[in-house]
Amino acid sequence: MNLSEPKKLLWHVHRARSILRRYFVTNGFDGALTMLGLMVGFHTRGSGDTTLALSAAMGAAIALFMSGVSSAYLSESAERRKELHDLEKALITDLKQSDYGDASRYLPVIVALVNGFSPLFISLVIITPLWLSGMGFYLPLSPFLTAILLALACTFLLGLFLGSISKTFWLWAGLRSLAIALLTTAIIILFGSGW
């Protein structure tokens, strides 16, 4: 891609923003609910070991990042290659060096990064109380309860984001997402007590 092409690539990225939003929200929910599950599990077990919990949460966050990047890249690059091939076949021309060809190569990378960094970022936000506690900062609630509240807040905010996209009532969209997180918490507490 030469230096005059970034505007064309940005145009393709702009057109793909709905895909980017979907990946951000989908994997963002994965990150929030995974961390919520870990924090509820540690809290209900009465474990005060924030070092162990932080290690487990970081492992899960990194795994979510790697899974998000690799799965989105593999699926998006396959889809983009297919679209490019179909378009080349219809036009009976080689489009690999066109701006559409460039977008077919670069968009999967951008989508993969959004898909990977979304759960990683949200996970890091949620486990911040564990770090703060480990560094000796005073928290009014236990680090696990604070992290659980942050996870619930993150799912609520993701719902608000979806509500703004779909132009629905923001509070309803946020509460619906929060209800999913609360149901997840209830299931973990209900079934986790026997583990």
Secondary structure, 3 states (H helix, E strand, C coil): CCCCCHHHHHHHHHHCHHHHHHHHHHHHHHHHHHHHHHHHHHHHCCCCCHHHHHHHHHHHHHHHHHHHHHHHHHHHHHHHHHHHHHHHHHHCCCCCCCHHHHHHHHHHHHHHHHHHHHHHHHHHHHCHHHHHHHCCCCCCCCHHHHHHHHHHHHHHHHHHHHHHHHCCCHHHHHHHHHHHHHHHHHHHHHHHCCC
